[in-house]
């Protein structure tokens, strides 16, 4: 069983965006998610101008490939973090289409904000029709991420 909190795809498109993985471990905080927006193919090889090379850190911990004709995911879309009192929250980073957590909207037209997460919270990245839907599981394991203890 994985030792870290998980981001689990709830739709086929979300799973495809994760390159068909069943989950992604949230292995650092804050954990940032955004679009891999400038991917392409050159000389038969896939490339991306969004990802960093060498010693520079990437802007996101998870890059989603938004394959639809209408983009749902912003380059810097959201982050998951733990507050000083141990509450796990998702923060929209000023995305255009917004984020929905268990039916609560943040970002987009709703303006900036954050929403508390609980085990099995559903995160919709983008508009309400976005295919990028995930669940957050094993939140109690955030105490093991980044050396922070929940409630500390």
C-alpha positions in Angstrom: 0.0 0.0 0.0 1.4 3.5 -0.9 2.7 5.5 2.1 1.7 8.9 0.8 -1.7 10.7 0.1 -3.0 9.9 -3.3 -4.6 11.9 -6.2 -6.8 9.3 -8.0 -8.4 9.9 -11.4 -12.1 9.5 -11.5 -12.6 9.8 -15.3 -11.0 8.2 -18.3 -9.7 11.6 -19.5 -8.1 12.2 -16.0 -6.4 8.8 -16.2 -5.1 9.5 -19.7 -3.8 12.9 -18.5 -1.8 10.9 -15.8 -0.5 8.6 -18.6 -2.8 5.8 -17.5 -1.5 5.7 -13.9 -4.1 4.7 -11.3 -2.9 7.4 -8.9 -0.2 10.0 -8.2 1.4 10.2 -4.8 1.4 13.7 -3.3 5.0 13.6 -2.2 5.6 17.3 -1.3 3.8 20.4 -0.1 2.6 22.6 -1.5 1.7 20.2 -4.4 1.0 22.2 -7.6 -1.0 21.1 -10.6 -1.1 22.8 -14.0 -1.3 22.3 -17.7 1.5 21.0 -19.8 0.6 23.6 -22.4 3.3 23.7 -24.9 3.8 20.0 -25.7 4.4 18.9 -29.2 6.3 16.6 -31.5 9.5 17.4 -33.2 11.5 14.9 -35.3 9.2 12.2 -34.1 9.9 12.9 -30.4 7.5 14.4 -27.8 8.7 17.6 -26.1 7.4 20.2 -23.7 8.6 23.7 -23.1 6.8 23.9 -19.7 9.0 21.4 -17.8 12.3 22.6 -16.3 15.6 20.9 -16.8 18.6 20.5 -14.6 18.7 22.1 -11.1 15.7 24.5 -11.6 12.5 23.4 -10.0 9.3 23.0 -12.1 6.4 25.3 -11.5 4.2 22.3 -11.1 4.5 18.9 -9.4 1.9 17.4 -11.7 1.5 18.5 -15.4 -1.8 17.6 -17.0 -2.0 17.3 -20.7 -5.3 19.0 -21.7 -6.2 17.3 -25.0 -9.6 18.8 -25.5 -10.6 21.5 -28.0 -11.5 23.7 -25.1 -8.8 24.0 -22.4 -9.9 23.4 -18.8 -6.5 23.5 -17.1 -4.4 26.6 -16.6 -0.6 26.5 -16.6 -0.6 27.2 -12.8 -4.0 25.9 -11.8 -4.1 24.8 -8.2 -2.1 23.7 -5.2 -2.8 21.4 -2.3 -1.3 22.4 1.1 -1.7 22.0 4.8 -2.5 25.0 7.0 -0.6 25.6 10.3 -3.5 24.0 12.2 -3.3 20.8 10.1 -6.2 21.4 7.7 -5.7 20.1 4.1 -6.8 22.7 1.6 -6.9 23.2 -2.2 -6.1 26.7 -3.4 -7.0 27.9 -6.9 -4.0 29.9 -8.3 -6.1 32.3 -10.4 -7.1 29.9 -13.1 -9.5 31.1 -15.8 -11.9 28.1 -15.6 -11.8 27.6 -11.8 -11.8 24.6 -9.6 -14.6 22.7 -7.9 -14.2 20.8 -4.7 -17.2 18.7 -3.6 -19.5 21.2 -5.4 -17.8 24.4 -4.1 -16.3 26.7 -6.7 -13.1 28.7 -6.3 -11.1 30.5 -9.0 -12.5 31.5 -12.4 -15.5 33.7 -12.1 -15.8 32.8 -8.3 -12.5 34.6 -7.7 -9.6 33.4 -5.7 -10.1 31.2 -2.7 -9.5 27.8 -1.1 -11.6 24.9 0.1 -10.9 22.3 2.8 -10.4 18.7 1.6 -11.5 15.5 3.3 -10.9 11.9 2.3 -12.5 11.2 -1.0 -13.1 14.9 -1.8 -13.8 15.3 -5.6 -11.7 17.9 -7.3 -12.8 19.1 -10.7 -10.1 21.0 -12.5 -11.7 23.5 -14.9 -15.4 24.1 -15.7 -18.2 21.9 -14.4 -18.0 20.0 -17.7 -14.3 19.3 -17.3 -13.2 15.7 -17.7 -10.4 16.3 -15.2 -11.9 14.9 -12.1 -9.9 13.4 -9.2 -10.4 12.2 -5.7 -7.9 12.8 -2.8 -7.4 9.8 -0.6 -5.5 8.9 2.5 -5.3 12.5 3.8 -4.3 11.3 7.2 -0.9 10.6 5.6 -0.1 14.2 5.0 1.8 14.1 8.3 4.4 12.1 6.3 4.8 14.6 3.5 7.5 17.3 3.6 8.3 16.7 7.2 5.2 18.4 8.4 2.9 16.8 10.9 -0.9 17.3 10.6 -2.1 19.4 13.5 1.3 20.7 14.3 
